Each structure stands twice: as C-alpha cells, then as structure tokens.
Amino acid sequence: MKIIVDYNDSESAIDQLRIDSAKYLSDYAIRIKFSDGIEKLVDFKPFLSKSLHPSIKKYLDENKFSKFSVTDGNLNWNDYDLIFPISELYNGRIET
C-alpha cells in the first residue's frame, strides 16, 4: 500500500481565503471574519510593541492603527503601508 499526502491542498485553501469583514474592538485587537465563515480575534499589540522599525512602531498610535480597511480580501493600513499574511491572521496570531 502506498500513502500519498498532497500538501498543496492545505496551501490552496489558505490561498483562497479572504477577509470578509473586520472590526476594531480596542487595545489593538481586531475581530476578523473570513470567507469560510470562521471568525478570529487577533491581538496585534505584541507584534507592534516588539517591532523596532519606525514604520511599524508608528501604529502604536491607536488612532492610526484603528484606521484600516478591508481591501481585496486583506487588512490594509494606509495604502499597503502595513499588511499581514492571511495565514497568520487566520491562525489568530502575528509572528514576530
């Protein structure tokens, strides 16, 4: 017997995911609803706090951070100034 695992199936599923809606709650947390109906609460604060890059650190200004949009199925800040991989958002955490 030969067992074959096709790892492309899981990758293509993530590739097809889109963000349908997102709502800023507070303290750098966003509730995200994906095209497959799954909802995740993502806390961006650890990522933003640990970053040393000024173009990322500026989003510790909560007013600036809360002004994102859902563009082409992704979270987008200031015309792609800040954007995250769908796979990380779907997993509910941002890798640092």
N, C-alpha and C positions, 0 to 999 in steps of 0.2 A: 504494500500500500504506500502511496506517495501523498504526502500532505503539502499543499501549496498555500502559502499565505500571500495575499495580494495587499501590500501596504499602500498601494495607490488609492484604494477605496476610501480610507480614512482621510487621506490628504485631499482628495477631490471633494469630500463632504465639507471640510473646512473651507476649501477654496470657493464653494458655492454659498457659504453663509454670508448674510448681510445683516446689518443693524437696521431694524425697522423703526425703533424709537429709542430715545434716551432721555432721562430726566435727572437733572441735578438735584440731589437731596440736601446735603450740607457737608461741610468739613471734607471736601474733595472726594465725595462718594457719588457715583452715578449709577442709577438703575438702568440697565440696558436690556432691551427686548430684541431677540434675534429672529431671523426669518423662519427658523424651525419652531418658534413658539417658546423657546427656553428664555428665561429671564435670569440675569446675574446682577449682583450688586458688586461693583468694582471700586475698591478704595485706592485712589491714586496718590494719597498723601505719602506713603513710604517711598515711592518712586521719586516724587518731586523733592522730598526732603533730602534724599541721599544724593541727588544729582549735584554735580559741581559745575555743570555747564550753564552759563548765564542765560542762554536762550530757553532752557528748560526751567531754571530757577525762577524766572520771571512769572511763571504760572503759579507760584506760591501766593501770588496776589489772587485771593479768592474771587474777586470781581472779574478779573481777566480769565481765570480758569473756568468760571461758570458760563462764559460766553462761547460755547462750542456749538457746532451744528452737525447734523447727520447729512453727510454729502456722499453720494454714490455708495451708500451702504457702510460707510465708515464714520467714526467720530473724527471731527476735523476742527482744529483751532486755528483761526486767523489764516485762512488760505493755505492750509497744509504746513503751517509753522510747527505744529505738534500733531502727531498722528501715531496710532499704535496698531500692532498686528492684530487682526481679528482673532487669531488663535489664542493670544494672551487674554484678550477681553473675554472670550468665550470660556476660558479656564478660570476666569474670575480674579486674576492677579496679573500685575505687570512685573515682568522680570527686570531686575536691576543690574 
